[in-house]
Structures are given as C-alpha cells and as structure tokens.
Amino acid sequence: MIDRREFLLGASTAILLARLAEAADAAPDLKITRAVAFRLPLKRSKVAGKNARLDVHGDTSADRMVRLYTNTGIEGLGNCRAGEKEVASLLGQNPFDLYRDDERRMDGPLGAGTMPLWDLVGKVLKKPVYALLGGAGPERVPVYDGSIYFADLLPQYADHWQDRFREEIDMGRDLGHRAYKIKIGRGNKWMERAAGDDRDVAVVESIREHAGPEILLGVDANNGYDLEGAKRFFERAGKQKIAFAEEMFPETVEECLQFKRFFREKDWDTLLADGETQGQLDVFKPFIEAKAIDVYQGDMNHFGIEGILTEAAWAAEQGLQVAPHNWGSLVGYYMQLHVGRAIENFYGAEHDPLSTGVLKADGYSIKEGRATVPDAPGFGLALDEKAFARECRVEVDVKAP
C-alpha cells in the first residue's frame, strides 16, 4: 500500500513531467528571426528632487528595451540591458531551448535581461509570467510610492515646502497609494548637518500629520547617516510609526544588528531594509545568515527575474522578505509585480510614477495600496506602433540570414 508521502511525491513528479512536456511541445519550430533594442522614453508626473547623494533627478527617464520577433508572428518585449552581440546571438534560437521550467529560470546570453524571453514564452504558452514563476503570491501585490524626494530643496517650493509635500502625498493617494517612502539625509551633502537632520524630522512629521495614522511611511537615507546619526534621527522621528528604514548607513552585518537591537529596545516594529547598491548576490549571504536585514532590496533590473528569485529563496529560508529596488524604470515596475505575484515573501513593489504613450499596459492598476497584475499572456504589454516609430530611438536592429 502506497503511503501519503509517496503519493504526493509521485503526483508532484507527474505534474513536473507534464509541465516539461508542455514546454517542450509548445513550439518546436519556433525561431527568433529579428531583435530590436531601443530606448523607451518615460515621463514622471512631477520633478523628483535631490536625495542624500545625488542632485535633482528630474521628470524624465528611459527604459532599455528589447523586442524579439519570431517566425510565428509572436513577439517578446521587455527590459534588457544586454549588448548588441548578446542580443544578436539569439537569432535562430528557439526560446524554449533556454527555458528551464523545472527551475523557473531562463538561460542564455542576456544575463539578467531575460524579460523579453519570459514575455515570449508566456505568450506562446498563453500564460502570465507570474504563473510561470509559481504564482504563490497574493492576487494583489503591495506597492509603495517611492517618489517623495527633497522637494523642499527645489527653488520653486523652498518657501512653502510643507504644502508641496502635502500635494505630493495627495498625488500619490490619487494614484491609489497608501504607502510612501520618504527620502531623508539632507545633512549628508545639501545642508549643514544639524539643520539637515532637523529638516528630515520636520518633513516626516509634516507628512505623517497630513497623511494620517493609517498610511504606511518608510524612510530612505541613501546612506546619508552613520549608525549613531540614524539612532538620533529615530529618537526624534520614531514616534511617527515608521514601517521601514532603508539604507540609513553603509551596511555591515554588525552595525545592522546593532540598529535592529536599538529598534527592539524602543519596542518599535520598524523593519531594516537595504541592498540596492550591491552588485553581486553573494554579498547578501552573511546578512541573511545573521538576519541582519529584514527586507532585501537587490535591484530589479540589475539582477533580473532569476536573481531576485534567488535572493528571495535565500531570504525565505530565514523568514525574511524582499522588496526589489526599482527607480527610473516603468517596465522594471511591471517585472516587480509579477515577481510579487509569484512568491510569498514579497514585501512591496517600488513605484516611480512614470508613464509613456508608447507602451500599452492594460490590467495594471493600483487601488488601496495594492496593484493588480493582468492575467494576459506574458507581461501583457504591447506597443503603439505609431508612437514607437515616432518616439523611440532604435539602437540595435539585427535579423537572421
């Protein structure tokens, strides 16, 4: 008589074999015949000011994109920073030869820029990417507005900066946000230290007063403090019920642990978030092992889908969460949402309020602080061909012989 464990193992193996067979049989003759790399121009709904390290970020950005054509007429589209040689090497290949369904990853020459391949495979299989990645996350993904920069240091708002922050909170609320990340660290570069620290506290207090007690607020110092300065800031601002503290100082395991002990001593629920500047995944391992950081923020476009899923799997083993860094990228935001829809330890997606008339993205919306993710095949994105021809700068256009 077969026991329950053997039955479940056999059932899961059968499902896996069926999925592998489905992938192998989906399009045996599918070939990539053309690859076009281009810049997708993006526009913000406002000027993003300075942060603790960088000058004014402005109201424009761009995504580096790749469009893959096939002999079947199905196309793949997505964010991709790979070079011309790597993109061109896809010509003549069947994307299913690169797809590792059993491992939920995509191999090949694009490095972290596999989004166009995931989009293509999803369209062929008629499944959303989040389903290909497991679909274990919530139906609606938590999201926060990451655009509250140093508006008070922009000349046009200098004499009424409190009003400007109230306006920006209302702008986010109108988009559906119920969570905000506030940039702090003015004393690192732009103001005298004490005056900058005072302003950081005053901004958080002003925003909390306007937003109300139920709105989630986090702070991000872009490493503009040291450990002792971060403690001083929270001694003054911690009563504002801050949900997470991001990049307060250059992260080390010992100092992060000290900061977390400080939070516990104050009986605060504030989570420590960090990791956006790291270039290698292995850097996170000692932090995860020590539980020195609560929320890991590897960059969405730098590490790609596979990298963030790896980071998330490591974090999950220790009961920790991920919230991929995403700034200046609209399409990276859509990638985040599919990852958030796919895994259980996703804290929240970072939203930079960008838009474009070139890209159609039906089914993505924010309501009460959570984002919907469309059930359309792939990422559910499409190009307006006239706008594409008019507004996008093509950088690579290669065709199979």
C-alpha positions as CSV (number, residue, x, y, z in Angstrom):
1,M,0.0,0.0,0.0
2,I,1.5,3.4,-1.0
3,D,1.7,5.9,1.8
4,R,0.7,9.6,1.6
5,R,4.2,10.9,1.2
6,E,5.0,8.6,-1.7
7,F,1.7,9.5,-3.3
8,L,2.4,13.3,-3.1
9,L,5.9,12.8,-4.4
10,G,4.6,10.8,-7.3
11,A,1.9,13.4,-8.0
12,S,4.3,16.3,-7.9
13,T,6.7,14.4,-10.2
14,A,3.9,13.7,-12.7
15,I,2.9,17.4,-12.7
16,L,6.5,18.4,-13.3
17,L,6.9,16.0,-16.1
18,A,3.7,17.2,-17.7
19,R,4.9,20.8,-17.5
20,L,8.2,19.9,-19.0
21,A,6.4,18.1,-21.8
22,E,4.1,21.1,-22.4
23,A,7.1,23.4,-22.6
24,A,9.0,21.1,-25.0
25,D,6.0,20.6,-27.3
26,A,4.7,24.2,-27.2
27,A,6.5,25.4,-30.3
28,P,9.2,23.0,-31.6
29,D,9.7,25.1,-34.7
30,L,9.7,28.5,-33.1
31,K,12.7,30.6,-34.0
32,I,13.8,34.2,-33.2
33,T,14.2,36.0,-36.5
34,R,14.8,39.6,-35.5
35,A,15.9,41.5,-32.4
36,V,15.5,45.2,-31.9
37,A,17.0,47.1,-29.0
38,F,15.6,50.6,-28.3
39,R,15.2,53.3,-25.7
40,L,11.7,53.8,-24.3
41,P,11.3,57.4,-23.2
42,L,9.4,57.9,-19.9
43,K,7.8,60.9,-18.2
44,R,7.3,61.5,-14.5
45,S,4.2,63.2,-13.1
46,K,6.4,65.6,-11.2
47,V,10.0,66.7,-10.8
48,A,11.9,64.3,-8.5
49,G,14.4,66.4,-6.5
50,K,17.7,65.6,-4.8
51,N,18.4,62.7,-2.4
52,A,21.2,62.4,0.1
53,R,23.8,61.7,-2.6
54,L,22.5,62.8,-6.0
55,D,21.3,66.1,-7.5
56,V,17.8,66.7,-9.0
57,H,16.5,63.5,-10.7
58,G,14.2,65.5,-13.0
59,D,10.9,64.4,-14.6
60,T,12.2,62.1,-17.4
61,S,13.8,58.7,-17.6
62,A,14.1,55.8,-20.1
63,D,14.0,52.0,-20.2
64,R,16.4,50.0,-22.3
65,M,14.2,47.5,-24.2
66,V,14.5,44.6,-26.5
67,R,11.8,43.4,-28.9
68,L,12.1,39.8,-30.2
69,Y,10.3,38.8,-33.5
70,T,9.7,35.2,-34.4
71,N,8.8,33.1,-37.4
72,T,5.3,32.6,-36.0
73,G,4.5,36.3,-35.6
74,I,4.5,36.1,-31.8
75,E,6.8,38.8,-30.2
76,G,8.6,39.1,-26.9
77,L,9.1,42.5,-25.3
78,G,10.9,43.6,-22.1
79,N,13.5,45.5,-20.3
80,C,17.0,44.3,-21.2
81,R,20.4,45.9,-20.8
82,A,22.4,43.3,-22.8
83,G,24.8,44.4,-25.5
84,E,24.4,44.1,-29.3
85,K,26.5,40.9,-29.5
86,E,24.4,39.2,-26.8
87,V,21.1,40.3,-28.3
88,A,22.2,39.2,-31.8
89,S,23.2,35.8,-30.6
90,L,19.5,35.0,-30.0
91,L,18.8,34.9,-33.8
92,G,17.8,31.5,-35.0
93,Q,17.3,30.2,-31.4
94,N,14.1,28.6,-30.0
95,P,13.4,30.4,-26.7
96,F,12.2,27.1,-25.2
97,D,15.8,25.8,-25.5
98,L,16.7,28.4,-23.0
99,Y,13.6,28.0,-20.7
100,R,14.2,25.9,-17.5
101,D,10.6,25.3,-16.4
102,D,11.6,23.0,-13.6
103,E,13.9,25.6,-12.1
104,R,11.8,28.7,-13.1
105,R,14.6,30.4,-14.8
106,M,15.8,31.4,-18.3
107,D,19.3,30.7,-19.5
108,G,21.0,32.3,-22.5
109,P,23.2,35.3,-23.4
110,L,21.1,38.1,-22.0
111,G,22.4,37.9,-18.4
112,A,19.9,39.5,-16.1
113,G,17.9,40.9,-19.1
114,T,15.7,37.9,-19.7
115,M,12.4,39.7,-19.5
116,P,11.8,39.6,-23.4
117,L,12.3,35.8,-23.3
118,W,9.9,35.4,-20.4
119,D,7.4,37.5,-22.3
120,L,7.8,35.4,-25.4
121,V,7.5,32.1,-23.6
122,G,4.4,33.3,-21.7
123,K,2.7,34.4,-24.9
124,V,3.4,31.1,-26.6
125,L,2.1,29.1,-23.6
126,K,-0.8,31.7,-23.1
127,K,0.1,32.2,-19.5
128,P,1.1,35.2,-17.5
129,V,4.7,35.3,-16.4
130,Y,3.8,35.2,-12.7
131,A,2.1,31.8,-13.3
132,L,5.3,30.5,-15.0
133,L,7.2,31.7,-11.9
134,G,5.0,29.8,-9.5
135,G,2.0,32.1,-8.7
136,A,2.4,31.6,-5.0
137,G,2.0,35.3,-4.0
138,P,-1.1,37.3,-3.3
139,E,-3.6,38.2,-6.0
140,R,-3.0,41.9,-5.4
141,V,0.6,43.0,-4.8
142,P,1.6,45.5,-2.1
143,V,3.1,48.7,-3.6
144,Y,4.5,51.9,-2.3
145,D,5.2,55.4,-3.8
146,G,9.0,55.9,-3.9
147,S,8.9,59.4,-5.2
148,I,9.0,61.6,-2.1
149,Y,12.4,63.3,-2.7
150,F,13.8,66.6,-1.4
151,A,11.0,68.8,-2.8
152,D,11.8,71.4,-0.1
153,L,15.2,72.0,-1.7
154,L,13.7,72.8,-5.2
155,P,13.7,76.6,-5.5
156,Q,10.1,76.7,-6.6
157,Y,8.9,75.1,-3.3
158,A,11.5,76.4,-0.9
159,D,9.2,78.9,0.8
160,H,6.2,76.6,1.1
161,W,7.7,73.2,1.2
162,Q,5.2,71.8,3.7
163,D,2.4,72.5,1.2
164,R,4.4,70.8,-1.6
165,F,4.8,67.6,0.4
166,R,1.1,67.6,1.2
167,E,0.4,68.0,-2.6
168,E,2.8,65.1,-3.4
169,I,1.1,62.8,-0.8
170,D,-2.3,63.7,-2.4
171,M,-0.9,63.0,-5.8
172,G,0.1,59.5,-4.7
173,R,-3.2,58.9,-3.0
174,D,-5.0,59.8,-6.3
175,L,-2.9,57.1,-7.9
176,G,-4.1,54.6,-5.4
177,H,-1.2,54.6,-3.0
178,R,-1.5,54.0,0.7
179,A,2.2,53.7,1.4
180,Y,5.1,56.1,0.9
181,K,8.9,56.1,1.1
182,I,10.3,59.5,2.2
183,K,13.9,60.5,1.3
184,I,16.0,61.8,4.2
185,G,19.7,62.6,4.7
186,R,19.8,66.3,3.8
187,G,22.7,66.9,6.2
188,N,24.9,64.5,4.2
189,K,25.5,66.9,1.3
190,W,23.0,69.7,0.8
191,M,22.6,71.3,4.3
192,E,24.7,71.8,7.4
193,R,24.4,68.5,9.4
194,A,22.3,69.7,12.3
195,A,20.0,71.8,10.1
196,G,19.6,68.9,7.6
197,D,18.7,66.5,10.3
198,D,16.2,68.9,11.7
199,R,14.6,69.2,8.3
200,D,14.5,65.4,7.9
201,V,12.5,65.1,11.1
202,A,10.2,68.0,10.2
203,V,9.4,66.6,6.8
204,V,8.4,63.2,8.3
205,E,6.3,64.9,11.0
206,S,4.6,67.1,8.4
207,I,3.8,64.2,6.1
208,R,2.5,62.0,8.9
209,E,0.2,64.8,10.1
210,H,-1.2,65.2,6.6
211,A,-1.3,61.5,5.6
212,G,-2.9,60.3,8.8
213,P,-2.1,57.4,11.2
214,E,-3.1,54.5,8.9
215,I,-0.8,55.4,5.9
216,L,2.4,53.3,5.8
217,L,5.5,55.5,5.9
218,G,9.1,54.4,5.4
219,V,12.3,56.4,5.2
220,D,15.3,56.1,2.9
221,A,18.6,57.9,3.7
222,N,20.6,56.7,0.7
223,N,23.5,56.1,3.2
224,G,23.3,59.7,4.3
225,Y,23.7,58.9,8.0
226,D,26.1,56.9,10.1
227,L,24.8,54.5,12.8
228,E,24.8,57.0,15.6
229,G,23.1,59.6,13.4
230,A,20.5,57.1,12.4
231,K,19.7,56.4,16.0
232,R,19.5,60.2,16.7
233,F,17.0,60.6,13.8
234,F,14.8,57.8,15.1
235,E,15.0,59.1,18.7
236,R,13.2,62.1,17.3
237,A,11.1,60.7,14.5
238,G,10.5,57.1,15.6
239,K,7.2,58.0,17.3
240,Q,5.8,58.7,13.8
241,K,5.3,54.9,13.3
242,I,7.9,54.3,10.6
243,A,7.4,51.0,8.9
244,F,10.8,50.5,7.4
245,A,14.2,52.2,7.4
246,E,16.1,51.9,4.2
247,E,19.9,52.5,3.6
248,M,20.4,54.5,6.7
249,F,24.2,54.0,6.6
250,P,26.6,51.8,4.5
251,E,25.6,48.3,5.6
252,T,27.7,46.0,7.6
253,V,26.4,43.0,9.5
254,E,27.4,44.2,12.9
255,E,26.1,47.7,12.5
256,C,22.8,46.4,11.1
257,L,22.4,44.1,14.0
258,Q,23.1,47.0,16.4
259,F,20.5,49.1,14.7
260,K,17.9,46.3,14.9
261,R,18.7,45.9,18.6
262,F,18.0,49.6,19.0
263,F,14.6,49.2,17.4
264,R,13.8,46.3,19.7
265,E,14.8,48.3,22.8
266,K,12.4,51.0,21.8
267,D,9.7,48.4,21.1
268,W,9.2,49.6,17.5
269,D,8.1,47.4,14.7
270,T,10.4,49.2,12.2
271,L,12.0,46.8,9.6
272,L,15.5,47.4,8.3
273,A,15.8,47.4,4.5
274,D,18.9,47.6,2.4
275,G,20.9,46.2,-0.5
276,E,20.0,48.3,-3.6
277,T,23.7,49.2,-4.3
278,Q,25.1,45.7,-4.2
279,G,26.3,44.3,-7.5
280,Q,26.6,40.6,-6.5
281,L,24.1,38.3,-4.9
282,D,26.6,36.6,-2.7
283,V,27.1,39.8,-0.7
284,F,23.7,39.2,0.8
285,K,24.5,35.8,2.3
286,P,26.2,36.9,5.5
287,F,23.4,39.4,6.2
288,I,20.8,36.7,5.6
289,E,22.6,34.2,7.7
290,A,22.7,36.7,10.6
291,K,19.2,38.1,10.0
292,A,20.9,41.5,10.0
293,I,18.5,42.9,7.4
294,D,14.8,42.3,7.4
295,V,13.9,43.3,3.8
296,Y,16.4,42.7,0.9
297,Q,16.4,45.2,-2.0
298,G,18.5,43.8,-4.8
299,D,17.9,46.0,-7.9
300,M,15.2,44.6,-10.2
301,N,16.9,45.4,-13.5
302,H,20.4,44.6,-12.4
303,F,19.7,41.1,-11.0
304,G,16.6,40.4,-13.2
305,I,13.9,37.9,-12.5
306,E,16.3,35.0,-11.8
307,G,18.5,37.0,-9.5
308,I,15.6,38.3,-7.4
309,L,14.0,34.9,-7.2
310,T,17.4,33.5,-5.9
311,E,17.6,36.3,-3.4
312,A,14.0,35.7,-2.3
313,A,14.6,32.0,-1.9
314,W,17.7,32.6,0.4
315,A,15.7,35.2,2.4
316,A,12.7,32.9,2.8
317,E,14.8,30.2,4.5
318,Q,15.3,32.7,7.3
319,G,11.8,34.1,7.4
320,L,13.0,37.3,5.7
321,Q,11.5,39.4,2.8
322,V,12.4,41.1,-0.4
323,A,11.4,44.4,-2.0
324,P,13.4,44.9,-5.2
325,H,14.8,48.3,-5.8
326,N,13.3,49.9,-8.8
327,W,13.8,53.6,-9.7
328,G,13.7,55.2,-13.1
329,S,12.1,52.2,-14.7
330,L,8.4,51.7,-15.6
331,V,8.9,48.3,-17.1
332,G,11.0,47.2,-14.1
333,Y,7.9,48.1,-12.0
334,Y,5.9,45.6,-14.1
335,M,8.6,43.0,-13.6
336,Q,8.4,43.6,-9.8
337,L,4.7,43.0,-9.8
338,H,5.0,39.6,-11.5
339,V,7.7,38.5,-9.0
340,G,5.4,39.8,-6.2
341,R,2.5,37.8,-7.6
342,A,4.8,34.7,-7.8
343,I,6.4,34.5,-4.3
344,E,5.2,34.5,-0.7
345,N,7.9,36.7,0.9
346,F,7.5,39.8,-1.2
347,Y,7.3,43.0,0.9
348,G,6.3,45.6,-1.7
349,A,6.9,47.0,-5.1
350,E,8.6,50.4,-5.5
351,H,6.6,52.7,-7.8
352,D,8.3,55.6,-9.6
353,P,5.3,57.4,-11.2
354,L,6.4,57.1,-14.8
355,S,4.3,56.9,-17.9
356,T,4.7,56.6,-21.7
357,G,2.3,56.8,-24.7
358,V,4.4,54.1,-26.5
359,L,3.5,51.2,-24.2
360,K,0.0,49.7,-23.7
361,A,-0.2,48.1,-20.2
362,D,-3.9,47.2,-19.7
363,G,-4.7,45.5,-16.4
364,Y,-2.1,47.1,-14.2
365,S,-3.7,49.4,-11.6
366,I,-3.3,50.5,-8.0
367,K,-6.1,50.5,-5.5
368,E,-5.9,50.9,-1.7
369,G,-2.1,50.4,-1.8
370,R,-2.2,47.1,-3.8
371,A,-1.6,46.5,-7.5
372,T,-3.4,44.3,-9.9
373,V,-1.4,42.1,-12.3
374,P,-3.1,41.1,-15.6
375,D,-3.8,37.5,-16.5
376,A,-2.8,38.3,-20.1
377,P,-0.1,36.1,-21.6
378,G,3.5,37.1,-20.9
379,F,3.6,40.5,-19.2
380,G,0.5,41.8,-21.0
381,L,2.4,44.6,-22.7
382,A,2.1,45.9,-26.2
383,L,3.5,48.7,-28.3
384,D,1.6,51.5,-30.0
385,E,3.4,51.2,-33.4
386,K,2.9,54.8,-34.5
387,A,4.2,56.1,-31.2
388,F,7.0,53.6,-31.3
389,A,8.1,54.9,-34.7
390,R,7.8,58.5,-33.6
391,E,9.3,58.5,-30.1
392,C,11.7,55.5,-29.7
393,R,15.4,55.5,-30.6
394,V,16.4,52.2,-32.1
395,E,19.9,51.2,-31.1
396,V,20.2,47.7,-32.5
397,D,18.3,46.0,-35.3
398,V,19.5,42.6,-36.4
399,K,17.9,39.9,-38.5
400,A,18.5,36.2,-39.1
401,P,20.0,35.5,-42.5
